[in-house]
Amino acid sequence: MTAEALSKVIVKGMEERKASDIVVMDLRGLKNSFTDFFVICSGNSDTQIEAISESVEAEVQKTNKEKPWRSEGKNNKEWILMDYVNVVVHIFLKDKRQFYGLEELWGDAEVKHID
């Protein structure tokens, strides 16, 4: 499965749990990028961001039989990162997303907002 197709599966998993402000950032054209895509979303509570991460993992497992290579943040439930190597998933509490500002850090990336 291509990284672009995987990012679409990840978005579907996010949408299943009513994630907000979903953004797909294409990093393939950037020098020194370590992955092809970031898929970023927000949740309203620690319970919701945990549910979003579980939904993403289930959707990818069902479609691609793949688990994240690495996952972090499930204990503190403020920012969950799931690394699928070519696609990195970031699930934030809304205030933490604004604080870290990943979209601004990777401002040269092509950004697609999901409605």
Secondary structure, DSSP 8 states (H G I E B T S, - for coil): --HHHHHHHHHHHHHHTT-EEEEEEE-TTSTT-SSSEEEEEEESSHHHHHHHHHHHHHHHHHHH----SEEE-TTT-SEEEEE-SSEEEEEEEHHHHHHH-HHHHTTTSEEEE--
